[in-house]
Amino acid sequence: QLACPIQLSDLVLDQSEAETLNLIENLSYYNGVAGAMLEVVGKIQARRLTHEAILSDLNKKREERKKLVGQPGKESKVKKIDTEISEVEAKTEAARADAATIERTFTDEMRRFNWLKQSDFKAIIASFVKLQIEVAERTRTVWASVLPVVESIPTWSDS
């Protein structure tokens, strides 16, 4: 007669273990994805800072050029600054393009992640429902095996 409570306890334990394993697996996956996303965000921020630093350098060189233009004897310095400005403008464009590429890739990855997340949650719910059905069927089997035992118990009215 102890078989029924033990079987039911085992069912609950099995269900709990299955749900826990499923949850841990999914959380581990999302933890990895979150770590990768944080890494990309760090790269985006670094690229933006690089771009801002290059823009700042460009603005300083342009201001320096403004101060020197028209001053006698400063033509060679102006020419040198013009060359530096051209180089910094090329760096600025390269940094902007690099940052844009990384941001575009990140946006694409976020869209993919959201699609996968929806797909994963659908699978999680389906797995949970299947597990509940399995547990319900196993529980029904246990109770069905107990019913004949309960029905065979004599009562006062049976005497």
C-alpha positions in Angstrom: 0.0 0.0 0.0 3.0 2.3 0.2 3.7 1.8 -3.5 1.2 4.5 -4.5 2.7 7.4 -2.5 6.2 6.3 -3.5 5.3 6.0 -7.2 3.7 9.5 -7.1 6.7 10.9 -5.3 8.9 9.4 -7.9 6.8 10.9 -10.6 7.0 14.4 -9.1 10.7 14.0 -8.6 11.2 12.9 -12.2 9.1 15.9 -13.4 11.0 18.3 -11.3 14.4 17.0 -12.5 13.3 17.2 -16.2 12.0 20.7 -15.8 15.2 21.8 -13.9 17.5 20.3 -16.6 15.5 22.0 -19.3 15.6 25.3 -17.5 19.4 25.1 -16.8 20.1 24.2 -20.4 18.1 27.2 -21.7 19.6 29.6 -19.1 23.1 28.5 -20.0 22.5 29.1 -23.6 21.0 32.6 -23.0 23.8 33.4 -20.6 26.3 32.7 -23.4 24.3 34.7 -25.9 24.2 37.6 -23.4 27.9 37.4 -22.9 28.5 37.6 -26.6 26.1 40.5 -27.0 27.9 42.4 -24.2 31.2 41.8 -26.0 29.8 43.2 -29.2 28.4 46.2 -27.4 31.8 46.8 -25.9 33.3 46.8 -29.4 30.7 49.2 -30.7 31.4 51.6 -27.8 35.2 51.3 -28.4 34.7 52.1 -32.1 32.5 55.1 -31.3 35.1 56.4 -28.9 37.8 55.9 -31.6 35.6 57.7 -34.1 35.0 60.6 -31.6 38.7 60.9 -30.9 39.6 61.1 -34.5 36.8 63.7 -35.1 38.2 65.7 -32.2 41.7 65.5 -33.7 40.3 66.6 -37.1 38.6 69.6 -35.6 41.8 70.6 -33.8 43.8 70.4 -37.0 41.1 72.5 -38.8 41.2 75.1 -36.1 45.0 75.2 -36.2 44.8 75.6 -40.0 42.4 78.5 -39.7 44.8 80.3 -37.4 47.8 79.8 -39.8 46.1 80.6 -43.1 47.0 84.0 -44.4 50.0 84.4 -42.1 53.2 85.2 -43.9 55.8 82.4 -43.7 53.3 79.8 -42.5 52.5 78.3 -46.0 54.6 75.2 -45.4 52.9 74.6 -42.0 49.5 75.0 -43.7 50.5 72.6 -46.4 51.6 70.1 -43.7 48.3 70.5 -41.8 46.4 70.1 -45.0 48.1 66.7 -45.5 47.4 65.8 -41.9 43.8 66.8 -42.3 43.4 64.6 -45.4 44.9 61.7 -43.5 42.6 62.2 -40.5 39.6 62.6 -42.8 40.4 59.2 -44.3 40.8 57.7 -40.8 37.5 59.3 -39.8 35.7 57.8 -42.7 37.3 54.4 -42.1 36.3 54.5 -38.4 32.8 55.5 -39.2 32.4 52.7 -41.8 33.9 50.2 -39.3 31.5 51.3 -36.6 28.5 51.2 -39.0 29.5 47.7 -40.1 29.7 46.4 -36.5 26.4 48.1 -35.6 24.7 46.6 -38.7 26.0 43.2 -37.8 24.9 43.6 -34.2 21.4 44.6 -35.4 21.2 41.6 -37.7 22.4 39.3 -34.8 19.7 40.8 -32.5 17.0 40.1 -35.1 18.3 36.5 -35.4 18.5 36.2 -31.6 14.9 37.4 -31.3 13.7 34.9 -33.9 15.6 32.1 -32.2 14.3 33.2 -28.8 10.7 32.9 -30.0 11.5 29.6 -31.5 13.2 28.4 -28.3 10.3 29.6 -26.1 7.8 27.7 -28.4 10.0 24.6 -28.0 10.2 25.1 -24.2 6.4 25.4 -23.8 5.9 22.4 -26.1 8.4 20.4 -24.1 6.7 21.5 -20.8 3.2 20.5 -22.1 4.5 17.1 -23.3 6.1 16.5 -19.9 2.9 17.4 -18.2 1.0 15.0 -20.4 3.5 12.3 -19.7 3.3 12.9 -15.9 -0.5 13.0 -16.1 -0.6 9.6 -17.9 1.9 8.1 -15.5 -0.1 9.5 -12.6 -3.3 8.0 -14.0 -1.6 4.6 -14.3 -0.6 4.7 -10.7 -4.0 5.8 -9.5 -5.7 3.1 -11.8 -3.5 0.5 -10.1 -4.6 1.7 -6.7 -8.3 1.7 -7.5 -8.8 -2.1 -7.3 -7.0 -2.1 -3.9 -9.3 0.6 -2.6 -12.4 -1.1 -3.9 -11.3 -4.4 -2.3 -11.2 -2.8 1.2 -14.1 -4.2 3.2 -16.5 -1.8 4.7 -19.2 -2.1 7.4 -21.9 -2.3 4.7 -20.1 -5.3 3.1 -20.7 -7.5 6.3 
